[in-house]
Amino acid sequence: MGGLNASDLILSIAGRSIDDVATFEKVMTEIVAKRPSVVPIFVRRGWRTQFVFLEPEWSELSLPTGGTR
């Protein structure tokens, strides 16, 4: 993912606190439905915290058909 490192700990997405995988999946489902031009993600990187701003290419997203995971 652009701007994110494998070792980043995601603390929040678009101002919503991320405490577990279920919350991450719920928030990401909402983000995909809204398709904002920028998705702000607050991460802990090493001992520091910082914002990463992702600019998704929604036109390139192919969603699975036939239901949800």
mmCIF file as Biopython writes it, N, C-alpha, C and O atoms, coordinates in Angstrom:
data_model
#
loop_
_atom_site.group_PDB
_atom_site.id
_atom_site.type_symbol
_atom_site.label_atom_id
_atom_site.label_alt_id
_atom_site.label_comp_id
_atom_site.label_asym_id
_atom_site.label_entity_id
_atom_site.label_seq_id
_atom_site.pdbx_PDB_ins_code
_atom_site.Cartn_x
_atom_site.Cartn_y
_atom_site.Cartn_z
_atom_site.occupancy
_atom_site.B_iso_or_equiv
_atom_site.auth_seq_id
_atom_site.auth_asym_id
_atom_site.pdbx_PDB_model_num
ATOM 1   N N  . MET A ? 1  ? 0.843   -1.178  0.000   1.0 0.0 1  A 1 
ATOM 2   C CA . MET A ? 1  ? 0.000   0.000   0.000   1.0 0.0 1  A 1 
ATOM 3   C C  . MET A ? 1  ? 0.883   1.234   0.000   1.0 0.0 1  A 1 
ATOM 4   O O  . MET A ? 1  ? 1.880   1.300   0.719   1.0 0.0 1  A 1 
ATOM 5   N N  . GLY A ? 2  ? 0.516   2.180   -0.791  1.0 0.0 2  A 1 
ATOM 6   C CA . GLY A ? 2  ? 1.291   3.403   -0.871  1.0 0.0 2  A 1 
ATOM 7   C C  . GLY A ? 2  ? 1.293   4.177   0.432   1.0 0.0 2  A 1 
ATOM 8   O O  . GLY A ? 2  ? 0.232   4.464   0.985   1.0 0.0 2  A 1 
ATOM 9   N N  . GLY A ? 3  ? 2.461   4.513   0.923   1.0 0.0 3  A 1 
ATOM 10  C CA . GLY A ? 3  ? 2.568   5.330   2.118   1.0 0.0 3  A 1 
ATOM 11  C C  . GLY A ? 3  ? 2.587   4.554   3.421   1.0 0.0 3  A 1 
ATOM 12  O O  . GLY A ? 3  ? 3.015   5.087   4.445   1.0 0.0 3  A 1 
ATOM 13  N N  . LEU A ? 4  ? 2.134   3.309   3.409   1.0 0.0 4  A 1 
ATOM 14  C CA . LEU A ? 4  ? 2.144   2.501   4.625   1.0 0.0 4  A 1 
ATOM 15  C C  . LEU A ? 4  ? 3.322   1.529   4.584   1.0 0.0 4  A 1 
ATOM 16  O O  . LEU A ? 4  ? 3.697   1.026   3.525   1.0 0.0 4  A 1 
ATOM 17  N N  . ASN A ? 5  ? 3.889   1.281   5.751   1.0 0.0 5  A 1 
ATOM 18  C CA . ASN A ? 5  ? 4.957   0.290   5.888   1.0 0.0 5  A 1 
ATOM 19  C C  . ASN A ? 5  ? 4.377   -0.961  6.540   1.0 0.0 5  A 1 
ATOM 20  O O  . ASN A ? 5  ? 3.401   -0.881  7.285   1.0 0.0 5  A 1 
ATOM 21  N N  . ALA A ? 6  ? 4.970   -2.100  6.263   1.0 0.0 6  A 1 
ATOM 22  C CA . ALA A ? 6  ? 4.492   -3.367  6.827   1.0 0.0 6  A 1 
ATOM 23  C C  . ALA A ? 6  ? 4.473   -3.345  8.351   1.0 0.0 6  A 1 
ATOM 24  O O  . ALA A ? 6  ? 3.640   -4.015  8.961   1.0 0.0 6  A 1 
ATOM 25  N N  . SER A ? 7  ? 5.365   -2.596  8.972   1.0 0.0 7  A 1 
ATOM 26  C CA . SER A ? 7  ? 5.443   -2.574  10.433  1.0 0.0 7  A 1 
ATOM 27  C C  . SER A ? 7  ? 4.580   -1.482  11.069  1.0 0.0 7  A 1 
ATOM 28  O O  . SER A ? 7  ? 4.548   -1.368  12.294  1.0 0.0 7  A 1 
ATOM 29  N N  . ASP A ? 8  ? 3.879   -0.676  10.263  1.0 0.0 8  A 1 
ATOM 30  C CA . ASP A ? 8  ? 3.010   0.371   10.815  1.0 0.0 8  A 1 
ATOM 31  C C  . ASP A ? 8  ? 1.862   -0.244  11.606  1.0 0.0 8  A 1 
ATOM 32  O O  . ASP A ? 8  ? 1.282   -1.249  11.194  1.0 0.0 8  A 1 
ATOM 33  N N  . LEU A ? 9  ? 1.542   0.359   12.730  1.0 0.0 9  A 1 
ATOM 34  C CA . LEU A ? 9  ? 0.378   -0.023  13.510  1.0 0.0 9  A 1 
ATOM 35  C C  . LEU A ? 9  ? -0.691  1.033   13.253  1.0 0.0 9  A 1 
ATOM 36  O O  . LEU A ? 9  ? -0.501  2.199   13.598  1.0 0.0 9  A 1 
ATOM 37  N N  . ILE A ? 10 ? -1.804  0.643   12.656  1.0 0.0 10 A 1 
ATOM 38  C CA . ILE A ? 10 ? -2.873  1.588   12.340  1.0 0.0 10 A 1 
ATOM 39  C C  . ILE A ? 10 ? -3.653  1.899   13.608  1.0 0.0 10 A 1 
ATOM 40  O O  . ILE A ? 10 ? -4.221  1.005   14.234  1.0 0.0 10 A 1 
ATOM 41  N N  . LEU A ? 11 ? -3.674  3.179   13.983  1.0 0.0 11 A 1 
ATOM 42  C CA . LEU A ? 11 ? -4.379  3.627   15.175  1.0 0.0 11 A 1 
ATOM 43  C C  . LEU A ? 11 ? -5.773  4.159   14.856  1.0 0.0 11 A 1 
ATOM 44  O O  . LEU A ? 11 ? -6.710  3.971   15.631  1.0 0.0 11 A 1 
ATOM 45  N N  . SER A ? 12 ? -5.901  4.830   13.699  1.0 0.0 12 A 1 
ATOM 46  C CA . SER A ? 12 ? -7.214  5.317   13.286  1.0 0.0 12 A 1 
ATOM 47  C C  . SER A ? 12 ? -7.254  5.479   11.777  1.0 0.0 12 A 1 
ATOM 48  O O  . SER A ? 12 ? -6.229  5.663   11.121  1.0 0.0 12 A 1 
ATOM 49  N N  . ILE A ? 13 ? -8.472  5.404   11.243  1.0 0.0 13 A 1 
ATOM 50  C CA . ILE A ? 13 ? -8.713  5.621   9.825   1.0 0.0 13 A 1 
ATOM 51  C C  . ILE A ? 13 ? -9.866  6.608   9.722   1.0 0.0 13 A 1 
ATOM 52  O O  . ILE A ? 13 ? -10.950 6.368   10.254  1.0 0.0 13 A 1 
ATOM 53  N N  . ALA A ? 14 ? -9.626  7.715   9.038   1.0 0.0 14 A 1 
ATOM 54  C CA . ALA A ? 14 ? -10.649 8.761   8.850   1.0 0.0 14 A 1 
ATOM 55  C C  . ALA A ? 14 ? -11.264 9.183   10.188  1.0 0.0 14 A 1 
ATOM 56  O O  . ALA A ? 14 ? -12.468 9.415   10.293  1.0 0.0 14 A 1 
ATOM 57  N N  . GLY A ? 15 ? -10.405 9.274   11.201  1.0 0.0 15 A 1 
ATOM 58  C CA . GLY A ? 15 ? -10.856 9.727   12.512  1.0 0.0 15 A 1 
ATOM 59  C C  . GLY A ? 15 ? -11.520 8.669   13.369  1.0 0.0 15 A 1 
ATOM 60  O O  . GLY A ? 15 ? -11.927 8.965   14.492  1.0 0.0 15 A 1 
ATOM 61  N N  . ARG A ? 16 ? -11.642 7.440   12.876  1.0 0.0 16 A 1 
ATOM 62  C CA . ARG A ? 16 ? -12.260 6.344   13.626  1.0 0.0 16 A 1 
ATOM 63  C C  . ARG A ? 16 ? -11.175 5.461   14.229  1.0 0.0 16 A 1 
ATOM 64  O O  . ARG A ? 16 ? -10.314 4.947   13.514  1.0 0.0 16 A 1 
ATOM 65  N N  . SER A ? 17 ? -11.219 5.288   15.535  1.0 0.0 17 A 1 
ATOM 66  C CA . SER A ? 17 ? -10.236 4.480   16.247  1.0 0.0 17 A 1 
ATOM 67  C C  . SER A ? 17 ? -10.305 3.025   15.792  1.0 0.0 17 A 1 
ATOM 68  O O  . SER A ? 17 ? -11.390 2.461   15.647  1.0 0.0 17 A 1 
ATOM 69  N N  . ILE A ? 18 ? -9.141  2.426   15.569  1.0 0.0 18 A 1 
ATOM 70  C CA . ILE A ? 18 ? -9.059  1.028   15.145  1.0 0.0 18 A 1 
ATOM 71  C C  . ILE A ? 18 ? -8.458  0.222   16.296  1.0 0.0 18 A 1 
ATOM 72  O O  . ILE A ? 18 ? -7.266  0.321   16.588  1.0 0.0 18 A 1 
ATOM 73  N N  . ASP A ? 19 ? -9.314  -0.579  16.944  1.0 0.0 19 A 1 
ATOM 74  C CA . ASP A ? 19 ? -8.881  -1.347  18.109  1.0 0.0 19 A 1 
ATOM 75  C C  . ASP A ? 19 ? -8.681  -2.826  17.819  1.0 0.0 19 A 1 
ATOM 76  O O  . ASP A ? 19 ? -8.005  -3.525  18.574  1.0 0.0 19 A 1 
ATOM 77  N N  . ASP A ? 20 ? -9.276  -3.313  16.709  1.0 0.0 20 A 1 
ATOM 78  C CA . ASP A ? 20 ? -9.166  -4.728  16.385  1.0 0.0 20 A 1 
ATOM 79  C C  . ASP A ? 20 ? -9.460  -4.933  14.898  1.0 0.0 20 A 1 
ATOM 80  O O  . ASP A ? 20 ? -9.832  -3.997  14.189  1.0 0.0 20 A 1 
ATOM 81  N N  . VAL A ? 21 ? -9.287  -6.162  14.446  1.0 0.0 21 A 1 
ATOM 82  C CA . VAL A ? 21 ? -9.469  -6.468  13.026  1.0 0.0 21 A 1 
ATOM 83  C C  . VAL A ? 21 ? -10.917 -6.244  12.596  1.0 0.0 21 A 1 
ATOM 84  O O  . VAL A ? 21 ? -11.161 -5.740  11.500  1.0 0.0 21 A 1 
ATOM 85  N N  . ALA A ? 22 ? -11.873 -6.608  13.436  1.0 0.0 22 A 1 
ATOM 86  C CA . ALA A ? 22 ? -13.284 -6.436  13.088  1.0 0.0 22 A 1 
ATOM 87  C C  . ALA A ? 22 ? -13.606 -4.964  12.845  1.0 0.0 22 A 1 
ATOM 88  O O  . ALA A ? 22 ? -14.330 -4.638  11.905  1.0 0.0 22 A 1 
ATOM 89  N N  . THR A ? 23 ? -13.083 -4.084  13.673  1.0 0.0 23 A 1 
ATOM 90  C CA . THR A ? 23 ? -13.302 -2.649  13.489  1.0 0.0 23 A 1 
ATOM 91  C C  . THR A ? 23 ? -12.634 -2.158  12.214  1.0 0.0 23 A 1 
ATOM 92  O O  . THR A ? 23 ? -13.206 -1.354  11.478  1.0 0.0 23 A 1 
ATOM 93  N N  . PHE A ? 24 ? -11.418 -2.644  11.953  1.0 0.0 24 A 1 
ATOM 94  C CA . PHE A ? 24 ? -10.718 -2.289  10.712  1.0 0.0 24 A 1 
ATOM 95  C C  . PHE A ? 24 ? -11.567 -2.663  9.505   1.0 0.0 24 A 1 
ATOM 96  O O  . PHE A ? 24 ? -11.761 -1.849  8.601   1.0 0.0 24 A 1 
ATOM 97  N N  . GLU A ? 25 ? -12.074 -3.894  9.488   1.0 0.0 25 A 1 
ATOM 98  C CA . GLU A ? 25 ? -12.878 -4.352  8.351   1.0 0.0 25 A 1 
ATOM 99  C C  . GLU A ? 25 ? -14.153 -3.530  8.196   1.0 0.0 25 A 1 
ATOM 100 O O  . GLU A ? 25 ? -14.539 -3.195  7.076   1.0 0.0 25 A 1 
ATOM 101 N N  . LYS A ? 26 ? -14.806 -3.205  9.298   1.0 0.0 26 A 1 
ATOM 102 C CA . LYS A ? 26 ? -16.036 -2.407  9.250   1.0 0.0 26 A 1 
ATOM 103 C C  . LYS A ? 26 ? -15.754 -1.012  8.693   1.0 0.0 26 A 1 
ATOM 104 O O  . LYS A ? 26 ? -16.459 -0.538  7.802   1.0 0.0 26 A 1 
ATOM 105 N N  . VAL A ? 27 ? -14.724 -0.361  9.220   1.0 0.0 27 A 1 
ATOM 106 C CA . VAL A ? 27 ? -14.374 0.986   8.767   1.0 0.0 27 A 1 
ATOM 107 C C  . VAL A ? 27 ? -13.963 0.969   7.288   1.0 0.0 27 A 1 
ATOM 108 O O  . VAL A ? 27 ? -14.354 1.854   6.527   1.0 0.0 27 A 1 
ATOM 109 N N  . MET A ? 28 ? -13.187 -0.022  6.886   1.0 0.0 28 A 1 
ATOM 110 C CA . MET A ? 28 ? -12.768 -0.092  5.492   1.0 0.0 28 A 1 
ATOM 111 C C  . MET A ? 28 ? -13.946 -0.349  4.554   1.0 0.0 28 A 1 
ATOM 112 O O  . MET A ? 28 ? -13.968 0.171   3.438   1.0 0.0 28 A 1 
ATOM 113 N N  . THR A ? 29 ? -14.916 -1.133  4.987   1.0 0.0 29 A 1 
ATOM 114 C CA . THR A ? 29 ? -16.120 -1.354  4.180   1.0 0.0 29 A 1 
ATOM 115 C C  . THR A ? 29 ? -16.860 -0.036  3.980   1.0 0.0 29 A 1 
ATOM 116 O O  . THR A ? 29 ? -17.338 0.253   2.883   1.0 0.0 29 A 1 
ATOM 117 N N  . GLU A ? 30 ? -16.952 0.760   5.039   1.0 0.0 30 A 1 
ATOM 118 C CA . GLU A ? 30 ? -17.601 2.067   4.946   1.0 0.0 30 A 1 
ATOM 119 C C  . GLU A ? 30 ? -16.814 3.004   4.029   1.0 0.0 30 A 1 
ATOM 120 O O  . GLU A ? 30 ? -17.404 3.744   3.241   1.0 0.0 30 A 1 
ATOM 121 N N  . ILE A ? 31 ? -15.493 2.974   4.130   1.0 0.0 31 A 1 
ATOM 122 C CA . ILE A ? 31 ? -14.638 3.823   3.287   1.0 0.0 31 A 1 
ATOM 123 C C  . ILE A ? 31 ? -14.838 3.458   1.809   1.0 0.0 31 A 1 
ATOM 124 O O  . ILE A ? 31 ? -14.988 4.339   0.962   1.0 0.0 31 A 1 
ATOM 125 N N  . VAL A ? 32 ? -14.838 2.172   1.511   1.0 0.0 32 A 1 
ATOM 126 C CA . VAL A ? 32 ? -15.005 1.726   0.121   1.0 0.0 32 A 1 
ATOM 127 C C  . VAL A ? 32 ? -16.370 2.156   -0.413  1.0 0.0 32 A 1 
ATOM 128 O O  . VAL A ? 32 ? -16.485 2.551   -1.573  1.0 0.0 32 A 1 
ATOM 129 N N  . ALA A ? 33 ? -17.397 2.083   0.419   1.0 0.0 33 A 1 
ATOM 130 C CA . ALA A ? 33 ? -18.739 2.487   -0.011  1.0 0.0 33 A 1 
ATOM 131 C C  . ALA A ? 33 ? -18.805 3.985   -0.315  1.0 0.0 33 A 1 
ATOM 132 O O  . ALA A ? 33 ? -19.490 4.401   -1.250  1.0 0.0 33 A 1 
ATOM 133 N N  . LYS A ? 34 ? -18.093 4.793   0.472   1.0 0.0 34 A 1 
ATOM 134 C CA . LYS A ? 34 ? -18.111 6.253   0.293   1.0 0.0 34 A 1 
ATOM 135 C C  . LYS A ? 34 ? -17.137 6.725   -0.783  1.0 0.0 34 A 1 
ATOM 136 O O  . LYS A ? 34 ? -17.361 7.756   -1.418  1.0 0.0 34 A 1 
ATOM 137 N N  . ARG A ? 35 ? -16.062 5.977   -0.986  1.0 0.0 35 A 1 
ATOM 138 C CA . ARG A ? 35 ? -15.029 6.306   -1.978  1.0 0.0 35 A 1 
ATOM 139 C C  . ARG A ? 35 ? -14.514 7.746   -1.890  1.0 0.0 35 A 1 
ATOM 140 O O  . ARG A ? 35 ? -14.587 8.489   -2.869  1.0 0.0 35 A 1 
ATOM 141 N N  . PRO A ? 36 ? -13.998 8.141   -0.735  1.0 0.0 36 A 1 
ATOM 142 C CA . PRO A ? 36 ? -13.449 9.500   -0.620  1.0 0.0 36 A 1 
ATOM 143 C C  . PRO A ? 36 ? -12.179 9.656   -1.461  1.0 0.0 36 A 1 
ATOM 144 O O  . PRO A ? 36 ? -11.514 8.674   -1.792  1.0 0.0 36 A 1 
ATOM 145 N N  . SER A ? 37 ? -11.860 10.889  -1.795  1.0 0.0 37 A 1 
ATOM 146 C CA . SER A ? 37 ? -10.655 11.121  -2.601  1.0 0.0 37 A 1 
ATOM 147 C C  . SER A ? 37 ? -9.378  10.952  -1.783  1.0 0.0 37 A 1 
ATOM 148 O O  . SER A ? 37 ? -8.326  10.629  -2.334  1.0 0.0 37 A 1 
ATOM 149 N N  . VAL A ? 38 ? -9.465  11.169  -0.467  1.0 0.0 38 A 1 
ATOM 150 C CA . VAL A ? 38 ? -8.313  11.007  0.427   1.0 0.0 38 A 1 
ATOM 151 C C  . VAL A ? 38 ? -8.768  10.259  1.680   1.0 0.0 38 A 1 
ATOM 152 O O  . VAL A ? 38 ? -9.829  10.546  2.235   1.0 0.0 38 A 1 
ATOM 153 N N  . VAL A ? 39 ? -7.956  9.299   2.115   1.0 0.0 39 A 1 
ATOM 154 C CA . VAL A ? 39 ? -8.236  8.543   3.335   1.0 0.0 39 A 1 
ATOM 155 C C  . VAL A ? 39 ? -7.104  8.811   4.317   1.0 0.0 39 A 1 
ATOM 156 O O  . VAL A ? 39 ? -5.989  8.329   4.121   1.0 0.0 39 A 1 
ATOM 157 N N  . PRO A ? 40 ? -7.383  9.588   5.391   1.0 0.0 40 A 1 
ATOM 158 C CA . PRO A ? 40 ? -6.340  9.837   6.389   1.0 0.0 40 A 1 
ATOM 159 C C  . PRO A ? 40 ? -6.206  8.642   7.345   1.0 0.0 40 A 1 
ATOM 160 O O  . PRO A ? 40 ? -7.193  8.155   7.896   1.0 0.0 40 A 1 
ATOM 161 N N  . ILE A ? 41 ? -4.970  8.188   7.524   1.0 0.0 41 A 1 
ATOM 162 C CA . ILE A ? 41 ? -4.685  7.060   8.414   1.0 0.0 41 A 1 
ATOM 163 C C  . ILE A ? 41 ? -3.625  7.511   9.411   1.0 0.0 41 A 1 
ATOM 164 O O  . ILE A ? 41 ? -2.568  8.011   9.029   1.0 0.0 41 A 1 
ATOM 165 N N  . PHE A ? 42 ? -3.924  7.327   10.690  1.0 0.0 42 A 1 
ATOM 166 C CA . PHE A ? 42 ? -2.989  7.689   11.753  1.0 0.0 42 A 1 
ATOM 167 C C  . PHE A ? 42 ? -2.287  6.412   12.198  1.0 0.0 42 A 1 
ATOM 168 O O  . PHE A ? 42 ? -2.943  5.448   12.593  1.0 0.0 42 A 1 
ATOM 169 N N  . VAL A ? 43 ? -0.955  6.399   12.136  1.0 0.0 43 A 1 
ATOM 170 C CA . VAL A ? 43 ? -0.191  5.187   12.433  1.0 0.0 43 A 1 
ATOM 171 C C  . VAL A ? 43 ? 0.882   5.434   13.485  1.0 0.0 43 A 1 
ATOM 172 O O  . VAL A ? 43 ? 1.339   6.559   13.688  1.0 0.0 43 A 1 
ATOM 173 N N  . ARG A ? 44 ? 1.269   4.350   14.145  1.0 0.0 44 A 1 
ATOM 174 C CA . ARG A ? 44 ? 2.473   4.349   14.986  1.0 0.0 44 A 1 
ATOM 175 C C  . ARG A ? 44 ? 3.550   3.683   14.156  1.0 0.0 44 A 1 
ATOM 176 O O  . ARG A ? 44 ? 3.405   2.536   13.732  1.0 0.0 44 A 1 
ATOM 177 N N  . ARG A ? 45 ? 4.621   4.404   13.930  1.0 0.0 45 A 1 
ATOM 178 C CA . ARG A ? 45 ? 5.750   3.911   13.134  1.0 0.0 45 A 1 
ATOM 179 C C  . ARG A ? 45 ? 6.972   3.972   14.029  1.0 0.0 45 A 1 
ATOM 180 O O  . ARG A ? 45 ? 7.538   5.038   14.273  1.0 0.0 45 A 1 
ATOM 181 N N  . GLY A ? 46 ? 7.373   2.784   14.518  1.0 0.0 46 A 1 
ATOM 182 C CA . GLY A ? 46 ? 8.462   2.760   15.495  1.0 0.0 46 A 1 
ATOM 183 C C  . GLY A ? 46 ? 7.982   3.414   16.778  1.0 0.0 46 A 1 
ATOM 184 O O  . GLY A ? 46 ? 6.955   3.020   17.331  1.0 0.0 46 A 1 
ATOM 185 N N  . TRP A ? 47 ? 8.710   4.401   17.252  1.0 0.0 47 A 1 
ATOM 186 C CA . TRP A ? 47 ? 8.320   5.105   18.479  1.0 0.0 47 A 1 
ATOM 187 C C  . TRP A ? 47 ? 7.549   6.387   18.182  1.0 0.0 47 A 1 
ATOM 188 O O  . TRP A ? 47 ? 7.114   7.072   19.108  1.0 0.0 47 A 1 
ATOM 189 N N  . ARG A ? 48 ? 7.373   6.721   16.900  1.0 0.0 48 A 1 
ATOM 190 C CA . ARG A ? 48 ? 6.672   7.956   16.516  1.0 0.0 48 A 1 
ATOM 191 C C  . ARG A ? 48 ? 5.274   7.650   16.002  1.0 0.0 48 A 1 
ATOM 192 O O  . ARG A ? 48 ? 4.970   6.516   15.631  1.0 0.0 48 A 1 
ATOM 193 N N  . THR A ? 49 ? 4.429   8.672   15.985  1.0 0.0 49 A 1 
ATOM 194 C CA . THR A ? 49 ? 3.130   8.579   15.340  1.0 0.0 49 A 1 
ATOM 195 C C  . THR A ? 49 ? 3.083   9.600   14.214  1.0 0.0 49 A 1 
ATOM 196 O O  . THR A ? 49 ? 3.734   10.643  14.274  1.0 0.0 49 A 1 
ATOM 197 N N  . GLN A ? 50 ? 2.302   9.284   13.185  1.0 0.0 50 A 1 
ATOM 198 C CA . GLN A ? 50 ? 2.182   10.208  12.067  1.0 0.0 50 A 1 
ATOM 199 C C  . GLN A ? 50 ? 0.938   9.877   11.249  1.0 0.0 50 A 1 
ATOM 200 O O  . GLN A ? 50 ? 0.386   8.780   11.332  1.0 0.0 50 A 1 
ATOM 201 N N  . PHE A ? 51 ? 0.516   10.859  10.461  1.0 0.0 51 A 1 
ATOM 202 C CA . PHE A ? 51 ? -0.579  10.645  9.522   1.0 0.0 51 A 1 
ATOM 203 C C  . PHE A ? 51 ? -0.017  10.219  8.181   1.0 0.0 51 A 1 
ATOM 204 O O  . PHE A ? 51 ? 1.034   10.692  7.750   1.0 0.0 51 A 1 
ATOM 205 N N  . VAL A ? 52 ? -0.735  9.319   7.528   1.0 0.0 52 A 1 
ATOM 206 C CA . VAL A ? 52 ? -0.468  8.923   6.150   1.0 0.0 52 A 1 
ATOM 207 C C  . VAL A ? 52 ? -1.762  9.211   5.397   1.0 0.0 52 A 1 
ATOM 208 O O  . VAL A ? 52 ? -2.840  8.828   5.850   1.0 0.0 52 A 1 
ATOM 209 N N  . PHE A ? 53 ? -1.665  9.874   4.270   1.0 0.0 53 A 1 
ATOM 210 C CA . PHE A ? 53 ? -2.847  10.222  3.491   1.0 0.0 53 A 1 
ATOM 211 C C  . PHE A ? 53 ? -2.839  9.415   2.200   1.0 0.0 53 A 1 
ATOM 212 O O  . PHE A ? 53 ? -2.000  9.631   1.325   1.0 0.0 53 A 1 
ATOM 213 N N  . LEU A ? 54 ? -3.781  8.483   2.089   1.0 0.0 54 A 1 
ATOM 214 C CA . LEU A ? 54 ? -3.876  7.651   0.899   1.0 0.0 54 A 1 
ATOM 215 C C  . LEU A ? 54 ? -4.860  8.270   -0.079  1.0 0.0 54 A 1 
ATOM 216 O O  . LEU A ? 54 ? -5.902  8.791   0.320   1.0 0.0 54 A 1 
ATOM 217 N N  . GLU A ? 55 ? -4.528  8.210   -1.349  1.0 0.0 55 A 1 
ATOM 218 C CA . GLU A ? 55 ? -5.399  8.694   -2.419  1.0 0.0 55 A 1 
ATOM 219 C C  . GLU A ? 55 ? -5.743  7.499   -3.309  1.0 0.0 55 A 1 
ATOM 220 O O  . GLU A ? 55 ? -5.055  7.237   -4.296  1.0 0.0 55 A 1 
ATOM 221 N N  . PRO A ? 56 ? -6.813  6.773   -2.957  1.0 0.0 56 A 1 
ATOM 222 C CA . PRO A ? 56 ? -7.155  5.543   -3.694  1.0 0.0 56 A 1 
ATOM 223 C C  . PRO A ? 56 ? -7.541  5.812   -5.144  1.0 0.0 56 A 1 
ATOM 224 O O  . PRO A ? 56 ? -8.106  6.856   -5.472  1.0 0.0 56 A 1 
ATOM 225 N N  . GLU A ? 57 ? -7.227  4.862   -5.991  1.0 0.0 57 A 1 
ATOM 226 C CA . GLU A ? 57 ? -7.651  4.872   -7.388  1.0 0.0 57 A 1 
ATOM 227 C C  . GLU A ? 57 ? -8.897  3.993   -7.465  1.0 0.0 57 A 1 
ATOM 228 O O  . GLU A ? 57 ? -8.813  2.819   -7.826  1.0 0.0 57 A 1 
ATOM 229 N N  . TRP A ? 58 ? -10.041 4.561   -7.127  1.0 0.0 58 A 1 
ATOM 230 C CA . TRP A ? 58 ? -11.275 3.785   -7.043  1.0 0.0 58 A 1 
ATOM 231 C C  . TRP A ? 58 ? -11.651 3.138   -8.363  1.0 0.0 58 A 1 
ATOM 232 O O  . TRP A ? 58 ? -12.244 2.059   -8.365  1.0 0.0 58 A 1 
ATOM 233 N N  . SER A ? 59 ? -11.325 3.764   -9.485  1.0 0.0 59 A 1 
ATOM 234 C CA . SER A ? 59 ? -11.679 3.200   -10.787 1.0 0.0 59 A 1 
ATOM 235 C C  . SER A ? 59 ? -10.960 1.872   -11.037 1.0 0.0 59 A 1 
ATOM 236 O O  . SER A ? 59 ? -11.404 1.071   -11.860 1.0 0.0 59 A 1 
ATOM 237 N N  . GLU A ? 60 ? -9.856  1.640   -10.331 1.0 0.0 60 A 1 
ATOM 238 C CA . GLU A ? 60 ? -9.092  0.404   -10.509 1.0 0.0 60 A 1 
ATOM 239 C C  . GLU A ? 60 ? -9.543  -0.695  -9.549  1.0 0.0 60 A 1 
ATOM 240 O O  . GLU A ? 60 ? -9.052  -1.821  -9.628  1.0 0.0 60 A 1 
ATOM 241 N N  . LEU A ? 61 ? -10.465 -0.383  -8.650  1.0 0.0 61 A 1 
ATOM 242 C CA . LEU A ? 61 ? -10.918 -1.347  -7.650  1.0 0.0 61 A 1 
ATOM 243 C C  . LEU A ? 61 ? -11.923 -2.303  -8.259  1.0 0.0 61 A 1 
ATOM 244 O O  . LEU A ? 61 ? -12.919 -1.876  -8.843  1.0 0.0 61 A 1 
ATOM 245 N N  . SER A ? 62 ? -11.668 -3.594  -8.126  1.0 0.0 62 A 1 
ATOM 246 C CA . SER A ? 62 ? -12.639 -4.574  -8.576  1.0 0.0 62 A 1 
ATOM 247 C C  . SER A ? 62 ? -13.172 -5.283  -7.339  1.0 0.0 62 A 1 
ATOM 248 O O  . SER A ? 62 ? -12.427 -5.936  -6.608  1.0 0.0 62 A 1 
ATOM 249 N N  . LEU A ? 63 ? -14.467 -5.143  -7.122  1.0 0.0 63 A 1 
ATOM 250 C CA . LEU A ? 63 ? -15.107 -5.726  -5.950  1.0 0.0 63 A 1 
ATOM 251 C C  . LEU A ? 63 ? -15.584 -7.134  -6.272  1.0 0.0 63 A 1 
ATOM 252 O O  . LEU A ? 63 ? -16.029 -7.396  -7.390  1.0 0.0 63 A 1 
ATOM 253 N N  . PRO A ? 64 ? -15.497 -8.050  -5.299  1.0 0.0 64 A 1 
ATOM 254 C CA . PRO A ? 64 ? -16.012 -9.398  -5.521  1.0 0.0 64 A 1 
ATOM 255 C C  . PRO A ? 64 ? -17.537 -9.357  -5.659  1.0 0.0 64 A 1 
ATOM 256 O O  . PRO A ? 64 ? -18.199 -8.516  -5.052  1.0 0.0 64 A 1 
ATOM 257 N N  . THR A ? 65 ? -18.071 -10.248 -6.441  1.0 0.0 65 A 1 
ATOM 258 C CA . THR A ? 65 ? -19.520 -10.321 -6.604  1.0 0.0 65 A 1 
ATOM 259 C C  . THR A ? 65 ? -20.074 -11.470 -5.783  1.0 0.0 65 A 1 
ATOM 260 O O  . THR A ? 65 ? -19.359 -12.416 -5.453  1.0 0.0 65 A 1 
ATOM 261 N N  . GLY A ? 66 ? -21.351 -11.376 -5.460  1.0 0.0 66 A 1 
ATOM 262 C CA . GLY A ? 66 ? -21.998 -12.503 -4.774  1.0 0.0 66 A 1 
ATOM 263 C C  . GLY A ? 66 ? -21.939 -12.439 -3.273  1.0 0.0 66 A 1 
ATOM 264 O O  . GLY A ? 66 ? -22.087 -13.481 -2.635  1.0 0.0 66 A 1 
ATOM 265 N N  . GLY A ? 67 ? -21.733 -11.295 -2.663  1.0 0.0 67 A 1 
ATOM 266 C CA . GLY A ? 67 ? -21.796 -11.221 -1.209  1.0 0.0 67 A 1 
ATOM 267 C C  . GLY A ? 67 ? -20.567 -10.633 -0.581  1.0 0.0 67 A 1 
ATOM 268 O O  . GLY A ? 67 ? -19.682 -10.113 -1.261  1.0 0.0 67 A 1 
ATOM 269 N N  . THR A ? 68 ? -20.524 -10.725 0.744   1.0 0.0 68 A 1 
ATOM 270 C CA . THR A ? 68 ? -19.416 -10.170 1.518   1.0 0.0 68 A 1 
ATOM 271 C C  . THR A ? 68 ? -18.603 -11.281 2.117   1.0 0.0 68 A 1 
ATOM 272 O O  . THR A ? 68 ? -19.020 -12.439 2.127   1.0 0.0 68 A 1 
ATOM 273 N N  . ARG A ? 69 ? -17.445 -10.927 2.616   1.0 0.0 69 A 1 
ATOM 274 C CA . ARG A ? 69 ? -16.577 -11.913 3.273   1.0 0.0 69 A 1 
ATOM 275 C C  . ARG A ? 69 ? -17.104 -12.287 4.616   1.0 0.0 69 A 1 
ATOM 276 O O  . ARG A ? 69 ? -16.500 -13.106 5.310   1.0 0.0 69 A 1 
#
